[in-house]
Amino acid sequence: MTAIQLARPEDAEAIATFANGSFTHTFGHIYDPADLSAFLADWNPPERVRAQIEDAGHDIALVRSEAGAILGYIKMGPVEFDLPPEQPTDDAVELHQIYVAEAAKGTGVAVALMEWGIAWARERASILYLTVFTENDRAQAFYRRYGFYDVGRNAFRVGNHVDEDRFFRLDL
């Protein structure tokens, strides 16, 4: 069984470092280094992660190795992006991020985090949203296995580069 623990304020630096490393490993090859650097500086700085940990509306759950290293995390909270006009925002929450270390992929970490996140969402809302990069087929397939479905386009800016993400929705 994969142990899940809630992040504490003192975890903020490690989560920010893990997030930036995961994003860079997965998507860094797409972007101009200046665009990637500008994005990462503002995306998940430790002070923002710490504020989210301390905010009652957010939760960040972690899976750690026996040695204490972060193997993955999921960040849940209120909807913070502009959804397509026909999508309801009342009684909805957002899966902001889920990242798993390369070495932990296929070990059940992502499944444990997703199941925890869906349970978290069910306690608070009737709709769970997330966004996913259009070219991230692996992530899209993972989300679809849980019943998420595509409800529209989202422009995702990394510096001066704009990607197309898709809004995915799960009715809880």
Salt bridges, closest charged atoms under 4 A:
GLU10 OE2 - ARG8 NE 2.78
ASP11 OD1 - ARG8 NH2 3.96
ASP11 OD1 - ARG64 NH2 2.57
ASP42 OD1 - ARG48 NH2 3.93
ASP55 OD2 - HIS58 ND1 3.32
ASP59 OD2 - ARG124 NH2 3.76
GLU80 OE2 - HIS58 NE2 3.12
GLU80 OE1 - HIS96 ND1 3.88
GLU94 OE2 - HIS96 ND1 3.14
GLU102 OE2 - HIS25 ND1 3.40
GLU102 OE2 - LYS105 NZ 2.65
GLU123 OE1 - ARG124 NH1 3.41
ASP150 OD2 - ARG166 NE 2.88
ASP163 OD1 - HIS161 NE2 2.81
GLU164 OE1 - ARG153 NE 3.28
GLU164 OE2 - ARG166 NH1 3.00
ASP171 OD1 - ARG169 NE 2.63
